[in-house]
């Protein structure tokens, strides 16, 4: 009976919107833009695994990833263990195996791929009530991990790019994470631009100092971002991290 209730609740959190554009939070069902998408809060654990709590529910599930899901990689790029993240996941619930102790979990959430991740867990409440992000949105998100100089991210589809001391990485749902060697940014009038090319990828990340509001979380940022990866362009917002240089005036200048 408990297994049936758990399955029914997550089915109610599943969307029937075809694969494609992520719906606006005020218009979306509790499920997401993909079939079998569940929405809730993922929390990484020091033990190396993760837990999942559906929006509006008290149940907790142990997360198990199918090959290529890359949820753990993407989540650890966003937060340290113990920090909750809002998540939209293509996943299914498996009832607990009575032969295997589940440490109090209500079952296993088997993740096929992640659709969206964000530091603002209040997205659950907005989706449940159908309300839009507040007009006066909070600034930024939680603390960025050490070693991150800049983080940029956007939506529809979700993407995230991080500039680190040893690499620039780009994470997107259902696509292999891209990692390129570090390059020095060109700087001009508050704009920063990184260009990198490998045998497999060409990348350009441009950050412009201007107000920007994330279309899903409602957070305010001081930089707008444009990412061009292998000829495909994405837009979003960005902010500096602990590894950002306080003075970039000596960087090469951007070509006009």
C-alpha positions in Angstrom: 0.0 0.0 0.0 2.8 2.4 0.9 4.5 1.6 -2.4 1.3 2.4 -4.3 0.9 5.7 -2.5 4.5 6.7 -3.2 4.1 5.8 -6.9 0.7 7.7 -7.1 2.2 10.8 -5.5 5.1 10.9 -7.9 2.8 10.2 -10.8 0.9 13.3 -9.8 4.2 15.2 -10.0 4.8 14.0 -13.6 4.3 16.3 -16.5 2.6 15.6 -19.8 4.4 18.3 -21.8 6.3 16.9 -24.8 10.0 16.9 -24.9 11.1 20.5 -25.7 10.7 23.9 -24.0 10.6 24.0 -20.3 7.3 25.6 -19.2 7.1 28.8 -17.2 6.8 28.0 -13.4 3.4 29.8 -13.3 2.1 27.7 -16.2 3.8 24.3 -15.4 2.3 21.3 -13.9 4.1 19.9 -10.9 6.0 17.5 -13.2 8.2 19.4 -15.7 8.7 19.5 -19.4 9.4 15.8 -20.0 7.4 12.7 -19.5 8.2 11.0 -16.2 9.8 14.1 -14.8 9.7 14.6 -11.0 10.4 17.8 -9.2 11.8 18.1 -5.7 14.9 18.6 -3.6 18.2 16.7 -4.1 20.7 16.6 -1.3 24.2 15.2 -1.7 25.5 13.2 1.2 29.0 12.9 2.6 28.8 9.1 1.9 28.9 9.9 -1.9 25.2 9.2 -2.7 22.2 11.5 -2.7 18.6 11.7 -1.4 15.5 13.1 -3.1 12.3 14.6 -1.6 9.4 15.4 -3.9 7.9 18.9 -3.8 5.2 19.1 -1.2 6.0 15.7 0.3 7.8 14.4 3.4 8.9 11.1 1.9 12.6 10.7 1.1 14.1 8.4 -1.6 17.7 7.2 -2.1 18.9 8.3 -5.5 20.3 5.7 -7.9 21.6 6.8 -11.3 21.4 4.9 -14.6 24.6 5.0 -16.7 25.1 8.5 -18.3 22.7 10.3 -16.0 25.5 12.5 -14.6 23.4 13.9 -11.8 26.1 13.5 -9.2 28.7 15.3 -11.4 26.3 18.2 -12.1 25.1 18.5 -8.6 28.6 18.5 -7.1 29.4 21.3 -9.4 26.6 23.4 -7.8 26.8 22.5 -4.2 28.8 20.9 -1.4 27.4 17.8 0.3 24.5 18.6 2.7 23.3 21.6 0.6 19.8 21.0 -0.9 19.3 21.7 -4.6 16.0 22.1 -6.5 15.9 19.4 -9.2 13.8 18.2 -12.1 14.7 14.7 -13.0 13.6 12.1 -15.5 13.2 9.2 -13.1 11.0 6.4 -11.8 10.3 5.1 -8.3 11.3 1.6 -7.2 9.7 0.1 -4.1 12.2 -0.9 -1.4 13.6 -4.3 -1.7 12.7 -6.0 1.6 16.0 -7.9 1.5 18.0 -4.7 1.4 18.0 -2.2 4.3 17.1 1.3 3.0 18.1 3.2 6.1 14.6 4.6 6.6 14.1 5.6 2.9 10.7 5.2 1.3 12.2 3.6 -1.8 14.7 4.2 -4.6 14.5 7.0 -7.2 16.2 5.7 -10.3 17.3 8.7 -12.4 17.6 8.4 -16.2 18.8 12.0 -16.6 18.6 15.4 -14.9 16.6 18.1 -16.6 17.2 21.2 -14.4 19.2 22.0 -11.2 19.2 25.2 -9.2 20.3 26.4 -5.8 16.9 28.1 -5.1 14.8 25.4 -3.5 11.8 27.8 -3.2 11.0 26.8 -6.8 9.0 23.9 -5.2 6.7 26.3 -3.4 6.2 28.5 -6.5 5.3 25.5 -8.7 2.9 24.1 -6.1 1.1 27.5 -5.8 1.4 28.5 -9.4 2.9 31.8 -8.3 5.5 33.8 -10.3 9.0 34.7 -9.0 8.9 37.7 -6.6 9.3 41.1 -8.3 12.2 42.0 -5.9 14.2 38.8 -6.3 17.1 38.0 -4.0 20.6 38.5 -5.2 22.7 35.6 -6.4 22.5 32.1 -4.9 24.5 30.3 -2.3 28.3 30.3 -1.9 30.2 28.9 -4.9 32.7 26.2 -4.4 36.4 27.1 -3.9 38.2 27.2 -7.2 35.3 28.6 -9.2 36.2 31.9 -10.8 32.9 32.5 -12.6 29.7 30.6 -13.0 27.1 31.3 -15.8 23.8 29.5 -16.3 20.6 29.8 -18.3 17.4 28.0 -19.1 15.3 26.6 -22.0 17.3 24.4 -22.2 19.2 24.5 -18.9 23.0 25.0 -19.1 25.8 25.8 -16.7 29.3 26.9 -17.4 32.1 27.3 -14.9 35.5 29.0 -15.3 38.0 27.3 -13.0 41.8 27.6 -12.7 42.4 24.3 -14.5 39.5 24.2 -16.9 36.3 25.6 -18.3 33.4 23.1 -18.0 29.9 23.2 -19.5 27.1 20.9 -18.2 23.8 20.3 -19.9 21.1 17.7 -19.5 21.5 14.5 -21.5 24.7 15.7 -23.1 28.2 14.8 -22.1 30.0 17.5 -19.9 32.4 19.5 -22.0 35.8 20.4 -20.5 38.4 22.6 -22.2 41.8 23.9 -21.0 41.8 27.3 -19.2 42.3 30.5 -21.2 42.8 34.1 -20.1 39.8 36.3 -20.6 39.9 39.3 -22.9 38.4 42.3 -21.0 36.8 45.6 -22.1 34.4 48.0 -20.4 33.1 45.4 -17.9 32.8 42.6 -20.5 34.9 39.4 -20.3 35.3 36.9 -23.1 36.9 33.5 -23.0 37.6 31.6 -26.3 38.9 28.0 -26.4 39.2 25.4 -29.1 40.0 21.7 -28.9 39.9 18.9 -31.5 36.3 18.2 -30.3 34.9 21.6 -29.3 34.9 25.3 -29.9 33.7 27.5 -27.1 33.2 31.2 -26.4 31.8 32.5 -23.1 31.1 36.2 -22.9 30.0 38.0 -19.6 28.8 41.5 -19.7 28.4 43.7 -16.6 24.7 44.5 -16.6 21.6 43.5 -14.4 20.3 40.1 -15.2 17.5 38.0 -13.6 17.4 34.2 -13.9 14.1 33.2 -15.7 13.5 30.3 -13.4 14.9 31.0 -9.9 14.2 34.8 -10.0 17.7 35.5 -8.6 19.3 38.8 -9.6 22.8 38.8 -11.0 25.3 41.5 -11.9 26.3 39.9 -15.2 24.6 38.7 -18.4 26.1 35.7 -20.1 26.2 34.4 -23.6 27.7 30.9 -24.4 28.5 29.7 -27.9 29.4 26.1 -27.9 30.1 24.3 -31.2 28.0 26.9 -33.1 25.0 26.8 -30.7 24.3 29.9 -28.6 22.8 30.1 -25.1 22.0 33.1 -22.9 21.7 33.5 -19.1 23.2 35.2 -16.1 26.6 35.0 -14.3 28.4 35.8 -11.1 32.0 35.7 -9.9 33.1 33.0 -7.5 35.9 32.7 -4.9 38.5 32.2 -7.6 37.7 35.4 -9.5 40.6 37.9 -9.8 39.7 41.2 -8.1 41.5 43.1 -10.9 41.2 42.0 -14.6 42.4 45.3 -16.1 45.7 43.8 -17.3 43.9 41.1 -19.4 44.1 41.2 -23.2 41.5 43.6 -24.6 38.4 42.4 -26.6 38.6 43.0 -30.3 36.1 45.6 -31.5 
